[in-house]
């Protein structure tokens, strides 16, 4: 938010809050998606002697060897569809609440 405001693209207000929240949602989704992919694969693997992965690091390594970096971003759009609106609504609500509290002298 500070960076976008510093560039002179936006002034304080709903437009700045919404845009900064959209960027935050993109960053959060991109950073978290590899962990989401790995955790899903670990949860969905067969149990017992037929396990595909020994653990977290083994899953990361096997996914990278088999699919490359792109393998960690499978489902990115679905992940963003889940996290994007949540991030935007949460951060816009927070910023608007702070503005109201400031106007009320809180």
Order of alpha helices (4+ residues) and beta strands (2+ residues): alpha-alpha-alpha-alpha
